[in-house]
Amino acid sequence: MTQKPYHENELPMILSPKLVAEVPGISLPFSYDLFRSDGFPAFKINTRWVVLRDALFEWLDKQSHRNKNDFIRKV
């Protein structure tokens, strides 16, 4: 699978699990697991899972800082 590099502003404001999977290059089943997980900013519109673009990137930023801090504590 060829991964297209995405810039945050190129993405639509509302993202589906399929598009979220394409951004970091994860599998679609893993993307759905994220959408159903606690703390992930997804919600349903009728029966479809969605996440707001800005909420996704804010969540990713928080995850990267959290993981870096966890690594520093372990060292």
Secondary structure as UniProt FT lines:
FT   HELIX           8..10
FT   STRAND          14..15
FT   HELIX           17..22
FT   TURN            23..25
FT   HELIX           28..36
FT   TURN            38..39
FT   STRAND          42..45
FT   TURN            46..47
FT   STRAND          48..52
FT   HELIX           53..74
//
